[in-house]
Each structure stands twice: as structure tokens, then as C-alpha cells.
Amino acid sequence: MSREVNRLRERVRQIDGKILQLTKERLDLVRRIGERKRLLGLPVTDLAVEREVMERAIAVSNAIGLDERVARELVGLLIWESVRVQGGATLNRASSLYDIFEGAEELEAKGERVIRLDAGEPDFLIPSKTLKVAKRAIDDRALSGYVSSWGLPELREALAEKLTLEFGVDLKPENILITPGGKFAVFAAILAYISTGDRALIVEPSWPVYAACVEIARGRADIAHTTLEDNWRIDLDTVDTALATGAKLLILNSPCNPTGKIIEEGTLREMAGMAEKRGAYILSDEVYHAYAFKPHKSILQVANSNFIYADSFSKEFGMTGWRIGYAVSDPQTIEKMHKILQMSVTCLPGFIQKTALEALKSGSDSKANPFRKIMEGRINVACRELDRLPVSYMRPEGAMYIFPKVNREGFDSKVFANSLLREAKVAVAPGEAFGRYPEHLRLSMTASKPDVKEAIRRINAHLKL
Ligand code: PLP
């Protein structure tokens, strides 16, 4: 090997050593800043500072002739690591939700009866006719081996047809990817558009999975905080600023878990226009669209491009454990998401897809979904009961949750939810799992009317302790 190559390699090694040494120095400084922030009661993340650091790095890279993409990746990683050493990871938020779930499961395993208003799991079973198809599909050899990683062609076609009919849009099978639950559609969409240092805008309160997925992709979450007092309205200036300063993805959920809010058509149109103008994408999670109690507009109806629609068989057809959902987008985005799915889960079991196809055929009009009426009935009962409690809430416009705020100074939903579970055997989700909402509780309407009523009676009694 030429001596010149060896000499150059040695220099590269020395530079690597210097980069690592400087990285260590940088993180030591960041740790000290973190300690100061803690003393001063300041939050870990300061998006204005992050933005400025990134803009400076890009300006320097342009000045010295370094590919801007490399600067984004490197500085994005440094920012990500800095947040981590200052203890600002967001994954913990999701864990308070799963802690209650695990706690309730444990009590039930010991034979206790717990009223479960914690999980987003409809207590409806798929019809027996659909189940018969499932049993036959399991016996079909062709459906128990590997199948297409895009999804069964007949299922993609049936979904394209259903969505075309329902939303009056022109969709083709190549716009659709079958995924293991709506959750994987969300995960793959985030992974497709967010990498180290990229920013995604999340509207809070939100399902904690979005922030966790952004973190897994080593991206950064900007937050558009909304409030009960403002009827959970999204501030369009916040969205515009985030997109104008380079956020790549705007994550929406309508009807919303946990608030039950349906985004107004005008607001949705404005945001679709902003995303298109800035070259950003909207990930619109609409897994609760079959549970809309007032007119609901889909991103499919208002956006021409730059969107990913995520949906699922879990809520619409009571198929949570079957793990089947889908994403709709332009063929290029579907291709990117498909790569992620193909290189991880390979494909969805054929017999599950066949069952989903049957579910679709026997109940394809989601506006006439029989579960919606049941959910609405339970929400009515719950609201009547809640009106006797010291709480404020917005009557849900869709989905299957109520997100009341407890009107008590210093109320801590996490402490309350834990003691409610242990002492009153009622499982609810603490508001802090969904963002900065420690005074809120999320009640899932996943139990019968008498159980919902009894659970709220016990919450009232527990509030008085
Ligand atoms: N999106 C939201 C807002 C949810 O609440 C859930 C489940 O609770 C999902 C997506 C994913 O559901 P699944 O993966 O079962 O389709």
C-alpha cells in the first residue's frame, strides 16, 4: 500500500481523535448548563436556541464548503445528545400511561375486578361471520406463508375503493401500504421523514407515541400547546413559524386522543396549504374517524399533496389484537415507508389481511359504524356524571375519550391515577402522559354504561379524600 495512503489515514485518525475530544468537552459544558437550568427551574429544551445553533452550523458549513446535509446530521446528533445528558428525553411520558396499564393488568391477574377506563381498546368483538372467514383463512396454506410486503392486492384495492367512495377522492392501490396497526403506519411515516436533528411539530395534548417515535428517529419535537380554555384550538401562527423555520413534519390527530377534538375544516385547510408551501409533510392520524359525532373532514379531502393518512382496523372494526392498519400517501412516500416495513416486519400475515378484507366488506361505511352510537351513548352518560364533579371538560366531538381538568390547586394526575387504581380499583390515564396537563385525567369509554357511571362515582369519592 502506498505510504501516502497510510500517511493520510493517520491524519484522518488524528482528526477523529480531536472530534471526539471536542465532543466530550462540548457535552461536559452542556451538562453544566443543564445543572444551572435545573437550579433556575428552566426547561431542558429551548427551541429558539436549538434553531440558532443549527442555523449557525449551516452557515459555517456553507462558508467552508461542507455539504449542508452533513452539518445537519452532525449538529442534529450533538443537539439530541445534549438534550439526553440534560435529562430531557420524552419517552418517559409514554411510560406513565403504560405503568397504569401494567398495574391494572397485575391487579386483574390477582383476581381483582378493576374498571378499565385506561386503555384505548374498544370492548367490541368482531362479528362471528368475520371470525368464520378468519378460521378458514388460517387453514389456507397460501395465506400462512410470506405474502407481499405491500399488503394483499385485493385488500389494497378494497381500501382504495372504500376511501374513494367515503371521501370522494381518487385513490389507487399504489397509494396504500398495509401496516401492523395504525401505530406502525405512524412509526414508518415518522421514520421516513425524520432523521437526526429534524424537527416534527406535535399538537399537544397528544398520544405520547408521536413524541416517542420522533425521539427514536433522533429527531426533535416542537410542541403546539393547546388548552381546554381555548377549546383545544390549534394556533396557526405556531404552525406557520415551525414550518417556516424548517420543521419537516406536522403531526395531527383528528378526532383526537385524548381530547375528542375534531380539527375544523378551515384550520385543516390552512395547515395543508402551509405544509405544501413549505415542502413539509402532514401526518394525519385518523384512526378514530369512524367515531365522529359531528362532521369530520379528512386530510384526504383537503390536501392535494404532502400528507400521510394513517388509519387502522383496530377502532373501526374492534380488531386491536389483530394488528392491522394502513397508510395512504403519494407513491414515493409509500415506497419509503414500504422499505421500512419490508426490512423489519417483512409482511402482515395473509390470514389477518383476509379477515380485515371481510370486515371491510361487511361494514364498509364508517359513518354508519354501529360502535359509534354505543360510544356516543357512553360519553353522554359520562358527561352527565362528570357534571356533578369539580371538573371542567370539552364535550368530545369524536373518538372515545373524555379529558376533564380537575379544578383543584396543585392536582397531580399521576399520583391520583396511581392511588385511584390501588384504592378504588379504577384505571384512568394521567394527563401528564399527553403533555403538560398534570391537572387532567383521560377517561376511555371502553366499559359498559353502568361501569362508566360507577367509575366516575368512585373518582368523585376519591377526590374528596
Ligand atoms: N393513533 C392513536 C391516536 C391511537 O390512540 C392509537 C391506539 O390507541 C393508534 C393510533 C394505533 O392503534 P393501532 O396500532 O391498534 O391501530
Boltz pocket constraint, residues with backbone or C-beta under 6 A from the ligand:
constraints:
  - pocket:
      binder: B
      contacts: [[A, 120], [A, 180], [A, 181], [A, 182], [A, 183], [A, 184], [A, 207], [A, 253], [A, 255], [A, 257], [A, 285], [A, 287], [A, 311], [A, 312], [A, 313], [A, 314], [A, 315], [A, 320], [A, 324], [A, 325]]
      max_distance: 6.0
